[in-house]
């Protein structure tokens, strides 16, 4: 070990730093594991203006036609547009649009469960 330190000091230091960082982030990840289950139920969260229509369809399990009808999307719209961007394009409040989408999602989910 003494020979390694004398001949490759920077390499040994780099290894120690890498090992320390690996241990730090490994322990940190292990401490966050018990909290992961708290964030898994996205469908229980209300619709937010930062969400995209695709995310809403996948998260809440509603047909895309429901959102197309509520949002009044044009034929060519960017699929990564958020509700806030869609609301800005339409000249309406993003919170109001999110509330309309939330009501439509609840109605569609209620209809799908019956």
C-alpha positions as CSV (number, residue, x, y, z in Angstrom):
1,X,0.0,0.0,0.0
2,X,2.9,2.3,0.8
3,X,4.3,1.7,-2.7
4,X,1.0,2.5,-4.3
5,X,0.7,5.8,-2.4
6,X,4.2,6.8,-3.3
7,X,3.9,6.0,-7.0
8,X,0.2,6.8,-7.8
9,X,-0.8,9.4,-5.2
10,X,-3.4,11.1,-7.4
11,X,-4.9,7.8,-8.5
12,X,-5.3,6.7,-4.9
13,X,-6.9,10.1,-4.0
14,X,-9.3,9.9,-6.9
15,X,-10.3,6.4,-5.9
16,X,-10.9,7.5,-2.3
17,X,-13.0,10.4,-3.4
18,X,-15.1,8.2,-5.8
19,X,-15.6,5.6,-3.1
20,X,-16.7,8.2,-0.6
21,X,-19.1,9.8,-3.0
22,X,-20.5,6.3,-3.8
23,X,-21.0,5.6,-0.2
24,X,-22.6,9.0,0.5
25,X,-25.1,8.7,-2.4
26,X,-25.8,5.0,-1.6
27,X,-26.7,5.7,2.0
28,X,-28.7,8.7,0.9
29,X,-30.7,6.6,-1.5
30,X,-31.2,3.9,1.1
31,X,-32.6,6.5,3.5
32,X,-35.1,7.8,0.9
33,X,-36.5,4.3,0.0
34,X,-39.1,4.3,2.8
35,X,-40.6,7.6,1.4
36,X,-40.9,6.4,-2.2
37,X,-44.3,4.7,-1.6
38,X,-45.7,8.1,-0.5
39,X,-45.3,9.5,-4.0
40,X,-46.6,6.7,-6.1
41,X,-50.3,7.5,-6.2
42,X,-50.3,10.3,-8.9
43,X,-53.9,9.7,-9.8
44,X,-54.9,11.0,-6.3
45,X,-53.3,14.3,-7.1
46,X,-55.4,17.1,-8.7
47,X,-54.7,18.1,-12.3
48,X,-52.0,20.8,-12.4
49,X,-51.2,23.4,-15.1
50,X,-47.7,21.9,-15.6
51,X,-49.1,18.6,-16.8
52,X,-49.3,17.6,-20.4
53,X,-52.4,16.0,-22.0
54,X,-50.4,12.8,-22.5
55,X,-49.4,12.6,-18.9
56,X,-53.0,13.2,-17.8
57,X,-54.3,10.4,-20.1
58,X,-51.7,7.9,-18.8
59,X,-51.9,8.9,-15.1
60,X,-55.7,9.1,-14.8
61,X,-56.6,6.4,-17.3
62,X,-59.0,8.4,-19.4
63,X,-59.5,8.2,-23.1
64,X,-57.6,10.9,-25.1
65,X,-60.9,11.9,-26.7
66,X,-62.1,13.2,-23.4
67,X,-59.2,15.7,-23.2
68,X,-59.4,16.6,-26.9
69,X,-63.0,17.6,-26.4
70,X,-62.3,19.6,-23.2
71,X,-59.2,21.3,-24.4
72,X,-60.4,22.0,-27.9
73,X,-57.0,21.1,-29.3
74,X,-56.1,22.1,-32.9
75,X,-55.2,19.4,-35.4
76,X,-51.5,20.3,-35.1
77,X,-50.4,20.9,-31.5
78,X,-47.1,20.1,-29.9
79,X,-47.6,16.9,-27.8
80,X,-45.4,18.2,-25.0
81,X,-47.4,21.4,-24.5
82,X,-48.5,21.8,-20.9
83,X,-52.0,22.9,-19.9
84,X,-50.5,26.3,-19.0
85,X,-49.2,26.7,-22.5
86,X,-52.4,25.5,-24.1
87,X,-54.4,28.0,-21.9
88,X,-52.0,30.8,-22.9
89,X,-52.6,29.9,-26.6
90,X,-56.3,30.0,-26.0
91,X,-56.2,33.2,-23.9
92,X,-57.7,31.7,-20.8
93,X,-56.5,31.2,-17.2
94,X,-54.4,28.1,-16.7
95,X,-56.1,27.3,-13.3
96,X,-59.5,27.5,-14.9
97,X,-58.4,25.2,-17.7
98,X,-56.9,22.7,-15.1
99,X,-60.2,22.8,-13.2
100,X,-62.2,22.0,-16.4
101,X,-59.9,19.1,-17.2
102,X,-60.1,17.9,-13.6
103,X,-63.9,17.9,-13.8
104,X,-63.8,16.1,-17.1
105,X,-61.3,13.5,-15.8
106,X,-63.5,12.8,-12.7
107,X,-66.6,12.5,-14.9
108,X,-64.8,10.1,-17.3
109,X,-63.4,8.0,-14.5
110,X,-66.8,7.8,-12.9
111,X,-68.3,6.8,-16.2
112,X,-65.6,4.2,-16.8
113,X,-66.0,2.6,-13.4
114,X,-69.7,2.0,-13.8
